[in-house]
Amino acid sequence: MARRGGFPGGGMPGNMANLMKQAQRMQRQMEEQQKELEAKEFTATAGGGAVEVTISGKREVLKVKLAEEVVDPDDIEMLEDLIVAATNEALRKVEEESGAAMSKLTGGLGGGVPGMF
Protein backbone atom coordinates (compact mmCIF):
# COMPACT_ATOMS: atom_id res chain seq x y z
CA MET A 1 0.00 0.00 0.00
CA ALA A 2 1.20 3.47 -0.78
CA ARG A 3 1.66 5.89 2.10
CA ARG A 4 -0.29 9.09 2.03
CA GLY A 5 0.98 12.36 3.39
CA GLY A 6 4.16 12.88 5.35
CA PHE A 7 7.64 12.49 3.96
CA PRO A 8 8.60 9.55 1.78
CA GLY A 9 10.43 6.99 3.87
CA GLY A 10 9.16 8.51 7.14
CA GLY A 11 11.11 10.66 9.58
CA MET A 12 12.87 13.92 8.77
CA PRO A 13 14.58 13.88 5.40
CA GLY A 14 18.21 15.00 5.13
CA ASN A 15 17.23 18.17 3.27
CA MET A 16 14.98 19.27 6.14
CA ALA A 17 17.73 18.59 8.69
CA ASN A 18 20.18 20.65 6.60
CA LEU A 19 17.64 23.45 6.32
CA MET A 20 17.24 23.51 10.11
CA LYS A 21 21.02 23.68 10.58
CA GLN A 22 21.26 26.52 8.07
CA ALA A 23 18.45 28.40 9.80
CA GLN A 24 20.16 28.03 13.18
CA ARG A 25 23.48 29.19 11.73
CA MET A 26 21.76 32.16 10.09
CA GLN A 27 20.09 33.08 13.39
CA ARG A 28 23.48 33.05 15.20
CA GLN A 29 24.97 35.23 12.46
CA MET A 30 22.03 37.64 12.71
CA GLU A 31 22.49 37.91 16.48
CA GLU A 32 26.21 38.63 16.00
CA GLN A 33 25.42 41.28 13.36
CA GLN A 34 22.91 42.90 15.72
CA LYS A 35 25.48 43.08 18.53
CA GLU A 36 28.03 44.62 16.16
CA LEU A 37 25.48 47.16 14.94
CA GLU A 38 24.48 48.11 18.49
CA ALA A 39 28.13 48.78 19.37
CA LYS A 40 28.54 51.28 16.50
CA GLU A 41 27.92 55.01 16.53
CA PHE A 42 26.33 56.97 13.70
CA THR A 43 26.80 60.71 13.28
CA ALA A 44 24.91 63.09 11.03
CA THR A 45 24.89 66.86 10.62
CA ALA A 46 22.44 69.52 9.54
CA GLY A 47 22.73 73.20 8.72
CA GLY A 48 26.11 72.80 7.06
CA GLY A 49 27.55 71.16 10.18
CA ALA A 50 26.03 73.62 12.65
CA VAL A 51 24.22 70.73 14.38
CA GLU A 52 25.76 67.31 14.85
CA VAL A 53 23.91 64.35 16.36
CA THR A 54 25.45 61.01 17.27
CA ILE A 55 23.31 57.97 17.98
CA SER A 56 24.12 54.37 18.82
CA GLY A 57 23.15 51.31 16.85
CA LYS A 58 20.56 50.82 19.59
CA ARG A 59 18.95 54.01 18.28
CA GLU A 60 19.75 56.04 21.40
CA VAL A 61 20.92 59.66 21.13
CA LEU A 62 24.45 59.78 22.54
CA LYS A 63 25.52 63.33 21.78
CA VAL A 64 24.23 66.59 20.35
CA LYS A 65 26.83 69.17 19.34
CA LEU A 66 25.82 72.73 18.43
CA ALA A 67 27.91 75.41 16.77
CA GLU A 68 27.73 78.63 18.75
CA GLU A 69 26.36 80.64 15.83
CA VAL A 70 23.29 78.40 15.49
CA VAL A 71 22.13 79.21 19.01
CA ASP A 72 19.90 82.21 18.33
CA PRO A 73 17.38 82.94 21.09
CA ASP A 74 15.22 84.72 18.50
CA ASP A 75 15.03 81.64 16.26
CA ILE A 76 14.61 78.59 18.47
CA GLU A 77 12.47 76.90 15.79
CA MET A 78 15.35 76.74 13.32
CA LEU A 79 17.59 75.10 15.93
CA GLU A 80 14.86 72.58 16.78
CA ASP A 81 14.39 71.78 13.09
CA LEU A 82 18.14 71.27 12.59
CA ILE A 83 18.32 68.90 15.58
CA VAL A 84 15.38 66.90 14.25
CA ALA A 85 16.92 66.76 10.76
CA ALA A 86 20.32 65.60 12.02
CA THR A 87 18.74 63.00 14.32
CA ASN A 88 16.56 61.61 11.54
CA GLU A 89 19.55 61.40 9.20
CA ALA A 90 21.58 59.51 11.82
CA LEU A 91 18.66 57.10 12.33
CA ARG A 92 18.43 56.60 8.57
CA LYS A 93 22.11 55.62 8.56
CA VAL A 94 21.44 52.97 11.23
CA GLU A 95 18.51 51.59 9.23
CA GLU A 96 20.54 51.56 6.03
CA GLU A 97 23.42 49.64 7.61
CA SER A 98 21.05 47.28 9.39
CA GLY A 99 19.19 46.53 6.16
CA ALA A 100 22.41 45.98 4.23
CA ALA A 101 23.73 43.58 6.88
CA MET A 102 20.45 41.67 6.95
CA SER A 103 20.28 41.43 3.16
CA LYS A 104 23.85 40.13 3.06
CA LEU A 105 22.98 37.41 5.60
CA THR A 106 19.67 36.30 4.18
CA GLY A 107 20.55 36.63 0.52
CA GLY A 108 17.12 38.13 -0.07
CA LEU A 109 15.17 35.48 1.86
CA GLY A 110 11.93 36.71 3.38
CA GLY A 111 11.39 39.40 0.76
CA GLY A 112 11.44 42.15 3.39
CA VAL A 113 8.47 40.71 5.25
CA PRO A 114 8.77 41.66 8.95
CA GLY A 115 9.44 38.63 11.10
CA MET A 116 10.88 36.63 8.22
CA PHE A 117 14.56 35.90 8.84
C-alpha positions in Angstrom: 0.0 0.0 0.0 1.2 3.5 -0.8 1.7 5.9 2.1 -0.3 9.1 2.0 1.0 12.4 3.4 4.2 12.9 5.4 7.6 12.5 4.0 8.6 9.5 1.8 10.4 7.0 3.9 9.2 8.5 7.1 11.1 10.7 9.6 12.9 13.9 8.8 14.6 13.9 5.4 18.2 15.0 5.1 17.2 18.2 3.3 15.0 19.3 6.1 17.7 18.6 8.7 20.2 20.6 6.6 17.6 23.4 6.3 17.2 23.5 10.1 21.0 23.7 10.6 21.3 26.5 8.1 18.5 28.4 9.8 20.2 28.0 13.2 23.5 29.2 11.7 21.8 32.2 10.1 20.1 33.1 13.4 23.5 33.0 15.2 25.0 35.2 12.5 22.0 37.6 12.7 22.5 37.9 16.5 26.2 38.6 16.0 25.4 41.3 13.4 22.9 42.9 15.7 25.5 43.1 18.5 28.0 44.6 16.2 25.5 47.2 14.9 24.5 48.1 18.5 28.1 48.8 19.4 28.5 51.3 16.5 27.9 55.0 16.5 26.3 57.0 13.7 26.8 60.7 13.3 24.9 63.1 11.0 24.9 66.9 10.6 22.4 69.5 9.5 22.7 73.2 8.7 26.1 72.8 7.1 27.6 71.2 10.2 26.0 73.6 12.7 24.2 70.7 14.4 25.8 67.3 14.8 23.9 64.4 16.4 25.5 61.0 17.3 23.3 58.0 18.0 24.1 54.4 18.8 23.1 51.3 16.8 20.6 50.8 19.6 18.9 54.0 18.3 19.8 56.0 21.4 20.9 59.7 21.1 24.4 59.8 22.5 25.5 63.3 21.8 24.2 66.6 20.3 26.8 69.2 19.3 25.8 72.7 18.4 27.9 75.4 16.8 27.7 78.6 18.8 26.4 80.6 15.8 23.3 78.4 15.5 22.1 79.2 19.0 19.9 82.2 18.3 17.4 82.9 21.1 15.2 84.7 18.5 15.0 81.6 16.3 14.6 78.6 18.5 12.5 76.9 15.8 15.4 76.7 13.3 17.6 75.1 15.9 14.9 72.6 16.8 14.4 71.8 13.1 18.1 71.3 12.6 18.3 68.9 15.6 15.4 66.9 14.2 16.9 66.8 10.8 20.3 65.6 12.0 18.7 63.0 14.3 16.6 61.6 11.5 19.5 61.4 9.2 21.6 59.5 11.8 18.7 57.1 12.3 18.4 56.6 8.6 22.1 55.6 8.6 21.4 53.0 11.2 18.5 51.6 9.2 20.5 51.6 6.0 23.4 49.6 7.6 21.0 47.3 9.4 19.2 46.5 6.2 22.4 46.0 4.2 23.7 43.6 6.9 20.5 41.7 7.0 20.3 41.4 3.2 23.8 40.1 3.1 23.0 37.4 5.6 19.7 36.3 4.2 20.5 36.6 0.5 17.1 38.1 -0.1 15.2 35.5 1.9 11.9 36.7 3.4 11.4 39.4 0.8 11.4 42.2 3.4 8.5 40.7 5.2 8.8 41.7 8.9 9.4 38.6 11.1 10.9 36.6 8.2 14.6 35.9 8.8 
